[in-house]
Amino acid sequence: MATAEINVWLPAVAALAGALIGSLSPIVVGLINARAESRRERLRLAVQMTIEDHKHMMEIAKLKAASRGITVGVPPISAVLAYHVEVLEAFEKAGTLEAEDFVALRARAKASYEALAGDRDGDDD
């Protein structure tokens, strides 16, 4: 009698386990897709911010150059993009950014700008 009960419950348990596994796979795939979409959207936003910020930097540099008669440097757009990506990642992680966060981000961005400017001058140390 015990063998007959096992034979009845075994397919039912296997079907239930299969249904559970089958229902979990779309959830896992959905989470992976949502994370990838979030990353793409964050990068898209960073690119848009970078383009506008770089345009603004160029306008300010032109105005300074015209008024002072000197050449004013503008960071490369790749360095500006790296800064904006870092800002958005910090914001996503913390949920809010304080003044100290911007000071730290600005210091890292300035170091990147100076390193890139050094490379353009032909200083291969």
Secondary structure, DSSP 4 states (H G I P E B T S, - for coil): -HHHHHHHHHHHHHHHHHHHHHHHHHHHHHHHHHHHHHHHHHHHHHHHHHHHHHHHHHHHHHHHHHHH-S------HHHHHHHHHHHHHHHHHHSS--HHHHHHHHHHHHHHHHHHHHHHTT---
